[in-house]
Every structure is written in C-alpha cells, then in structure tokens.
C-alpha cells in the first residue's frame, strides 16, 4: 500500500499508509437483535445544469443502488431524513420523489423495509406562520408517504417552533397527526446541535420540561407510536428517557457519539437504532449486530467500538454538517463516482477534517478498497494544494 500525504492538526503534512481492507461481509449474516434503521444519504447529479447552492439534482440510480446496499446488509432504511439533507439542499418536491421511488424499490426486494420522514419543510418558518399551516404541511407530507405505501417518521418542524405558544400546542398538534396516521409512527426529537432552528422544541428550552411534554404525549398515544428517535447526543438523558417509556414503545438512539453502548444495553434495557452513522459504517455495523445476535458480545465491541471515534469526528461541531463526512466516505468507498452534494455541502468541511475522517475510517477498517480510497483522497487533497 502506497503512502499519501495528509495535513495534521499541528499544521504539518505527513505521510500516511492506510490499513487493510474492510474484512466484514457485504451481506447480512443473519437477523439483528435490535431494530436498526440506517438514515441514508442521497447521491447528487453533478452534471446537471443548475446552480448547486440554489437547486438540487439527484442521481436516482446511484441513490437507489445505495439503498439496495443497505438492505443487503440487513438494515431498515430511514428515508428522506436529515441525512438526506432535508432542509439543507434537498427540498420537499425532491424528498417526495425520493420517498415514492424508495418505497417502490423496497417492494421489489424481499425483506426490504423502510420508514419515511414527514415534516413541514415546504412551509417557511417565518414569525407569522400558524398552527393551521403547520398542520396542513404535515398532513400533505404524511399523505405522500402513505399514498406511496410507506410508514411515517414525524420529523421535527422548524415552522412549529415559530407557531407554537407552548407545550400544549405540541401535544395537541402531534396528537392529531398520530391519530390521523394509518399506521404506527416514529417520533423524532432532533436537538439544536443538528438543527439550530429547533432550539426550544416541545415548547421549552429546559430539556427536563421538554422531555416531560414528550413523555406525556407518548403516554397519551402509546398504542399508536412505534418508537421515538432521540438525537440529543446526551447518553445519560437517553438512559433516563428510555427507562420512562411505556411498554412497547421503542427508544431509537440517534446518538452518533455513544451508539455502541446504548445499542448493547445494560442487561435490562437497550436502545434500538436510527442512525446516520450506519450509512458509512454499514459493513462493520452489520457484522457487529450479527455478533450481538449470537451472544458474542466481545466481538460486537471489538468490531463496532473502533467506529465510534470515526463517528464522533464526522459529527463534531458544527454537527449539522455531518452529511459531508457521510457522503465523503460513500465516494471513497465507491458508492458514487464523485464527491459532490446537493446544496454544494461538500464545501462545509475543511481539508483537515476530511484527512482526519480518512485516517479514522482506515483505523476502523471501514474502507472496502483502501487503494481506490487512497487514490481518491490524493485527488481531493490536490484540490487543496496538498501533496
């Protein structure tokens, strides 16, 4: 393996030799002991004639091929979520098309399963927005998901933050949506580190008070709720939250810093998963979950543990730009032939950030073909004048 030159945190450029290729299977070895959703990215079409910061063009063939890759590894897919750049490059019309295409694709593959994000991103979160407008926007998106044959994940709404006057508005509106849905729904508590416009969600800036509002909503509608995705990057809060959930309501961890131990559990309780990091680490994550299903806890830890440092780097502050690292690794690993993103978001991280992600991906043995990944890394570094 040839060395390549990468920047360091000390301001130097130093040689690096990648580790061996990912040793884990490219197909699932068996059923998982946890419900595991991978929130999947979209592949941009960089050849389209448009302004990438203002318009989106999706390579539908490559996008669906990546979903087949995830299904083959045993994952369910959380479709059209923030990992797909909802609200950061992918508008509602394209998200609706993504939902329709993915649900149709899933129907052609035995065992393929997915749930789809329904939110309000077609509605501008202006100060004058009303609860009736928020309700109508949610119902429009819920209708698209269900008409396609999908199940809904009720995404957090920027517009609802503007429209709601307090916790009761959240409970009332979500209650109506839950009862309107034709199937059980997944709720989503997305923290402001992922989206600053969601500060104060559930009607309070006090997280304890916000949590109580959400738990009260869940208790009111427990039979209609499959689970709740917690995306606060706060392990201790998630532990308390999942312990307080009614029987039958799952806690889907969205904690891309502490997922390994939260999924493993403490012998009494565990978190299921709905994670963006499963997108780039799908092969080792699938192998780790298979090991856990067979009671090989040490193997689970040995496989998944090294990916945590990689995930923490990808999701470092500003966390909302984690999608750039996800797509970067998809490019390095050959799932797409370019490093371009809708909204031009590949420019959201620095050369040093990408170099650190590459090093950590190599250490975690995530890369299927280190030689190809190294060549692509050299090409990227050359655009920064490095190497």
C-alpha positions in Angstrom: 0.0 0.0 0.0 1.5 3.3 -1.1 1.6 6.2 1.4 -0.1 9.5 0.8 0.4 12.9 2.3 -2.2 14.3 4.6 -2.4 17.5 6.7 -2.2 17.2 10.5 -3.6 19.2 13.4 -0.1 20.6 14.1 -0.1 22.3 10.7 2.2 19.9 9.0 1.8 17.5 6.1 2.8 13.9 6.9 2.7 10.6 5.2 0.0 8.1 6.0 -0.4 4.4 4.9 -3.9 3.0 5.1 -4.7 -0.2 6.9 -6.0 -3.3 5.2 -9.5 -3.5 3.6 -12.7 -4.0 5.5 -12.8 -7.7 6.5 -16.6 -7.9 7.1 -19.2 -9.4 4.7 -21.1 -7.4 2.2 -24.3 -9.2 3.0 -26.0 -9.7 6.3 -25.1 -12.8 8.2 -28.5 -13.2 9.8 -31.2 -11.2 11.6 -30.3 -8.5 14.1 -31.2 -8.5 17.8 -32.2 -4.8 17.5 -34.3 -2.8 15.1 -31.7 -0.9 13.1 -32.6 1.9 10.7 -29.8 3.5 8.6 -30.6 7.0 7.7 -29.4 7.1 4.1 -27.8 10.0 2.1 -28.8 11.0 -1.5 -26.4 11.0 -4.4 -26.2 14.3 -6.2 -26.0 14.6 -10.0 -23.1 17.0 -10.5 -23.5 17.0 -14.3 -26.9 18.7 -14.1 -27.2 22.3 -15.5 -28.2 24.2 -12.3 -26.8 26.4 -9.5 -25.8 23.8 -6.9 -26.3 26.2 -3.9 -29.9 27.0 -5.0 -31.2 23.9 -6.7 -30.9 20.1 -6.3 -30.3 17.4 -8.8 -30.4 13.8 -7.7 -28.8 10.8 -9.3 -31.7 8.4 -8.8 -29.9 5.3 -10.0 -27.0 5.7 -7.7 -29.2 6.8 -4.8 -31.4 3.6 -5.1 -28.3 1.4 -5.6 -27.0 2.6 -2.2 -30.3 1.7 -0.6 -30.0 -1.8 -2.0 -26.5 -1.9 -0.4 -28.0 -1.1 3.0 -30.9 -3.5 2.6 -28.5 -6.3 1.7 -26.6 -5.7 4.9 -29.8 -6.2 6.9 -30.7 -2.6 7.7 -34.1 -1.0 7.5 -33.8 2.5 5.9 -35.0 5.8 7.4 -35.8 7.6 4.2 -35.8 11.3 3.4 -34.5 12.3 6.8 -31.9 14.9 7.8 -29.1 12.6 6.5 -30.8 13.0 3.0 -30.2 16.8 3.5 -33.8 17.7 4.2 -33.7 21.4 4.8 -30.0 21.6 3.8 -30.2 21.2 0.0 -33.0 18.7 -0.7 -36.4 20.4 -0.9 -39.8 18.9 -0.4 -40.5 18.1 -4.1 -37.3 16.1 -4.4 -37.9 14.5 -1.0 -41.4 13.4 -2.1 -39.9 11.9 -5.2 -37.3 10.1 -3.1 -40.0 8.6 -0.9 -42.0 7.4 -3.8 -39.0 5.8 -5.6 -37.6 4.2 -2.4 -40.9 2.7 -1.3 -41.4 1.3 -4.8 -37.9 -0.1 -4.8 -38.4 -1.8 -1.4 -41.4 -3.6 -2.8 -39.1 -5.4 -5.3 -36.7 -6.7 -2.7 -37.6 -9.5 -0.3 -37.4 -8.4 3.3 -36.6 -4.7 2.4 -38.2 -2.3 4.9 -38.2 1.5 5.4 -39.9 4.4 7.1 -40.1 7.8 5.7 -39.7 11.3 7.1 -42.8 13.5 7.1 -42.2 17.1 8.1 -43.1 20.7 7.2 -40.1 21.8 5.1 -42.4 23.1 2.3 -43.5 25.7 4.8 -41.2 28.6 5.5 -40.6 29.0 9.3 -41.5 32.7 9.4 -42.6 34.5 12.5 -46.2 34.7 11.3 -46.7 31.1 10.5 -49.8 29.5 12.1 -50.6 26.1 13.7 -53.2 25.5 10.9 -50.5 26.0 8.3 -48.1 23.6 10.2 -50.9 21.0 10.5 -51.6 21.2 6.7 -48.0 20.9 5.8 -47.6 17.8 8.0 -50.7 16.2 6.6 -49.6 16.9 3.0 -46.3 15.1 3.6 -48.0 12.3 5.6 -50.3 11.8 2.7 -47.4 11.4 0.3 -45.7 8.8 2.5 -48.9 6.8 3.0 -50.1 7.0 -0.6 -46.8 5.6 -1.7 -47.3 2.7 0.8 -44.8 3.9 3.4 -44.8 4.4 7.2 -44.1 7.8 8.7 -41.4 9.2 10.9 -42.8 12.5 12.1 -39.8 14.8 11.8 -39.3 17.9 13.9 -40.7 21.1 12.4 -38.9 24.4 12.2 -42.2 26.1 11.5 -43.8 24.6 14.6 -41.2 26.2 16.7 -42.4 29.6 15.4 -46.1 28.8 15.5 -46.4 27.1 18.9 -47.1 29.2 22.0 -46.2 26.4 24.5 -46.1 22.7 25.2 -49.9 22.2 24.8 -49.7 23.2 21.2 -47.1 20.5 20.6 -49.2 17.9 22.4 -52.4 18.9 20.6 -50.9 19.0 17.1 -48.9 15.8 17.4 -51.9 14.1 18.9 -53.9 15.0 15.8 -51.2 13.7 13.5 -50.7 10.5 15.3 -54.4 9.8 15.2 -54.6 10.7 11.5 -51.8 8.3 10.5 -52.9 4.9 9.2 -50.1 3.1 10.9 -47.9 3.5 14.0 -45.5 6.4 13.7 -42.0 7.1 14.9 -41.5 10.5 16.7 -38.2 12.4 16.4 -36.6 14.7 19.0 -33.8 16.4 17.0 -31.6 18.6 19.1 -30.3 22.1 18.1 -26.8 20.7 17.5 -28.3 19.0 14.4 -30.5 22.0 13.5 -30.2 25.3 15.4 -33.7 26.3 14.3 -35.2 23.6 16.6 -34.0 25.2 19.8 -36.8 25.1 22.3 -38.6 22.1 20.7 -41.6 20.6 22.7 -42.3 24.1 24.0 -39.4 24.7 26.3 -35.7 25.5 26.4 -35.5 23.4 29.6 -34.7 19.9 28.4 -36.3 18.3 31.5 -39.6 20.1 30.8 -39.4 19.3 27.1 -38.8 15.7 27.9 -41.9 15.6 30.2 -44.0 17.1 27.4 -42.8 14.4 25.0 -43.4 11.6 27.5 -46.9 12.9 28.3 -47.7 12.8 24.5 -46.3 9.3 24.3 -48.4 8.1 27.3 -51.5 9.6 25.7 -50.9 7.7 22.4 -48.7 4.8 23.3 -50.6 2.3 21.2 -50.1 4.4 18.1 -46.4 5.1 18.5 -43.7 2.6 17.4 -40.9 4.5 19.0 -39.0 7.7 19.5 -35.7 8.7 17.9 -33.5 10.6 20.4 -31.0 12.8 18.7 -29.6 14.9 21.6 -26.0 13.4 21.9 -26.7 13.0 25.6 -26.2 9.5 26.8 -27.5 10.0 30.4 -30.6 11.7 29.2 -31.3 8.9 26.8 -30.9 6.3 29.5 -33.4 8.1 31.7 -35.8 8.7 28.8 -35.9 5.1 27.6 -36.5 3.9 31.2 -39.6 6.1 31.4 -41.1 4.9 28.1 -44.4 2.9 28.2 -44.1 -0.8 27.4 -44.0 -1.4 23.6 -42.6 2.0 22.7 -39.0 1.7 21.4 -36.2 4.2 22.0 -34.3 4.6 18.8 -30.9 6.0 19.6 -29.8 8.8 17.3 -26.7 9.3 19.5 -23.8 9.1 17.0 -21.4 9.6 19.9 -22.5 6.7 22.2 -24.4 4.3 20.0 -22.3 1.2 20.6 -23.0 1.0 24.3 -26.6 2.3 24.0 -27.4 -0.4 21.5 -25.7 -3.1 23.5 -27.7 -2.1 26.6 -27.2 -2.9 30.3 -28.8 -6.3 30.5 -32.2 -4.8 31.4 -32.8 -2.2 28.7 -31.3 -1.3 25.4 -31.8 1.2 22.6 -32.8 0.3 19.1 -31.2 2.5 16.5 -31.9 5.1 13.8 -28.5 6.4 12.9 -26.9 8.4 10.2 -23.5 6.8 11.0 -24.9 3.4 9.9 -24.7 4.8 6.3 -20.9 4.9 6.1 -20.1 2.1 8.5 -22.8 -0.3 7.3 -20.5 -3.4 6.8 -18.9 -3.3 10.3 -22.1 -2.3 11.9 -23.9 -5.3 10.3 -21.2 -7.7 11.4 -21.3 -6.3 14.9 -25.1 -6.6 15.2 -24.9 -10.2 13.9 -22.3 -11.0 16.5 -24.6 -9.5 19.2 -27.4 -11.7 18.0 -25.2 -14.7 18.6 -24.2 -13.7 22.1 -20.7 -12.8 21.0 -20.6 -9.5 23.0 -16.8 -9.2 22.9 -16.8 -9.5 19.1 -19.6 -6.9 18.9 -17.5 -4.5 20.9 -14.3 -5.2 19.0 -16.0 -4.6 15.7 -18.2 -1.6 16.5 -16.0 0.1 19.1 -13.4 1.4 16.7 -16.1 3.1 14.6 -17.1 5.4 17.5 -14.1 7.7 17.1 -14.8 8.0 13.4 -18.4 8.9 14.1 -17.5 11.5 16.7 -15.2 13.1 14.2 -17.9 13.1 11.4 -20.5 14.5 13.8 -18.2 17.1 15.5 -19.5 20.6 15.9 -21.0 22.2 13.8 -22.8 18.8 13.9 -25.3 19.7 11.2 -22.5 19.4 8.6 -22.1 15.7 9.4 -23.6 14.8 6.0 -20.4 16.0 4.3 -18.4 13.2 6.0 -21.1 10.6 5.2 -21.0 11.4 1.5 -17.2 11.7 1.5 -16.9 8.1 2.7 -19.5 6.9 0.2 -17.3 8.4 -2.5 -14.1 6.9 -1.1 -15.8 3.5 -0.9 -17.0 3.5 -4.5 -20.7 4.0 -4.0 -20.6 7.1 -6.2 -18.1 8.4 -8.7 -17.8 11.9 -7.4 -17.7 14.0 -4.2 -20.5 16.5 -4.9 -23.5 17.0 -2.8 -26.9 18.7 -3.2 -26.6 22.3 -1.9 -22.8 22.2 -2.5 -22.4 20.9 1.0 -19.1 19.2 0.3 -17.6 22.6 0.9 -18.9 22.6 4.5 -15.8 20.9 6.0 -12.1 21.5 5.8 -9.2 19.6 4.2 -8.0 18.8 7.7 -11.4 17.4 8.7 -11.5 15.1 5.7 -8.0 14.0 6.4 -8.9 13.0 9.9 -12.0 11.2 8.8 -9.9 9.3 6.3 -7.4 8.2 9.0 -10.1 7.1 11.4 -12.0 5.2 8.7 -8.8 3.4 7.9 -8.2 2.6 11.5 -11.8 1.3 11.9 -11.4 -0.8 8.7 -14.4 0.7 7.1 -12.9 1.1 3.6 -13.7 -1.7 1.2 -10.8 -0.8 -1.2 -8.1 1.2 0.5 -6.1 1.6 -2.7 -9.1 3.2 -4.5 -9.9 5.3 -1.4 -6.2 6.5 -1.3 -6.3 7.5 -4.9 -9.5 9.5 -4.5 -8.0 11.0 -1.3 -4.9 12.2 -3.2 -7.2 13.7 -5.8 -9.2 15.6 -3.2 -6.0 16.8 -1.3 -4.6 18.1 -4.6 -7.6 20.4 -4.9 -6.5 21.9 -1.5 -2.9 22.2 -2.8 -1.7 19.3 -0.5 0.6 16.5 -1.6 
